[in-house]
């Protein structure tokens, strides 16, 4: 099974993102647009994992929630990855308690490393992927989408759990949820 850890952003952001994608799709009709069910921010991608490893993953991830308090994130504006004239990925910017998100991502990566899941060597940058170019060289039409997103807000959402998702046939199935339970103001890990 193909697994990754992530946080979800809540129904309000999901509803607003649905409206925005309906507005943006005609600007880049050749792009592959994300499915909004299970809208999430990926923390650690694990890849293909054998079913037999699920108990070890659950054991490693379960304590993470007690070390992190719930936090709020907002999604505004956007940009693109890739060559500026032919971007490959359209994204919306994640703002708010991004330090809390980065701490959760780093903790998650750290507890998974002893199980053989090596962390990426680049700094974690929170972004909400909205579309990808179908062509490997990018899609110039995504530039119009970047412009259209400039003054857009998708709202604010509360992050209150870490989720282990399985990606199956284009759908995201939660395999484990870890509530974030550390009280605000208590000591950091």
Secondary structure, 3 states (H helix, E strand, C coil): CEEEEEEECCHHHHHHHHHHHHHHHHHHCCCEECCCCCCEEEEEEEEECCHHHHHHHHHHHHHHHHHCCCEEEEEEEEEEEEECCEEEEEEEEEEECHHHHHHHHHHHHHHHHCCCCCCCCCCCCCEEEEEECCCCCCCCCHHHHHHHHCCCEEEEEEECEEEEEEEECCEEEEEEEEECCCCCCCCCC
